[in-house]
Amino acid sequence: MPRPEIPRPVRGTQDMLGETADRFARVVETFDRVRRLYGFRRVEVPVIEQTQVFARSIGESTDVVSKEMYSFEDRGGEGVTLRPEFTAGICRAYLTEGWQQHAPLKVATHGPVFRYERPQKGRYRQFHQIDAEVLGAAEPQADVELLAMADQLLHDLRIADGVTLKLNTLGDAATRGAWRDALVAHFEMHRDALSEDSVSRLAKNPLRILDSKDSRDRPVADAAPGIDDHLTSEAGAFFEAVTKGLDAAGVRWERDARLVRGLDYYRHTAFEFVTDRLGAQGTVLAGGRYDGLVEALGGPATPSVGWAAGIERLGMLTDTANPEMRFAVVSDDPMLDAKVLKSIALMREAGLVVDTPYRATPKKQIEAARKAGVDAVVFVRPDDVRVSSSQNTTFSGSVLDLAVARALQTRVEGLVDSTGA
């Protein structure tokens, strides 16, 4: 009977092992530590939501809703969608779960998101994001804290070099309305020079023309009126408070007056952390203030701000070096197997990483350990414990006790540092 054909992975998904999985885990672990430092509470929201949650929040005229969402009817005939981002689901939960009582609410999460688009380097149809939001805070200090948190995350991941914070203001409702009218008038004057996509956006989403990548649109977009000419004094004061706060917090930034968000519920701060180290996919973290989103979902006016970042993209920028030393413990005497297991337990209790080579003989165990890339092999013998890395070190004692296990880490790390092994 022929073997069945091996199933292939769904296009745009990924399996992770080894270095890729380690990079992924490092991003998540660092994010979880940093969000606790800033007092952000962990939150979980469903992977699947009613389609209207995203249609209202992301905007039906956007490519995400019209072309990229995984939407379908379930067996009950209800329209549902796999989440393409986190913010809308968090805002829905804020309303339906009574989280308004905790406002201002600082929450953070991470997990898979789904968009049907052409897979390429750093972009998948199922990918993963980290996300941080502050709901119910109208003060510019919330924007500053979120940006400082993002900046610290990038520094703690050691990827801040070569990453630039681009910052802009979208103003308040009065500012945005006046600027939108000026943009529509400008684009209408040059309608014949615009691409088909930009012409279709002109009625519903004219701000999106400003960041069009179509070469036909660039001359018209580059000559469009700027927001500063329409900025109210209140909006100007808000933006000044954000920039002064970032300066005081030591967060470096650059003004990008063409950085926009197309939907009407966005207000005030918009930002992106960008790099040239990922080719065309240059944005590593982005967000802004969305004071009208909760209201668009049927709730009360709720000033809010947040950001998200792709875990895969951040992982591509991280260092591959593993900061932890890894050990294997073996013995050439089967009578010492119990002592080997006890030594392993004590080493792990002391916080040391120990791999177990599943092989029958000591020689094969050592070969397996070396192949797995351990930093040092610990040999348990009747009267001592010997560590083999770049040179041999012997600790007395027939069984490794906790004090010796702790000393082992210090001694061997010092040995490797001094020898360059």
Disulfide bonds with the S-S distance in Angstrom:
none
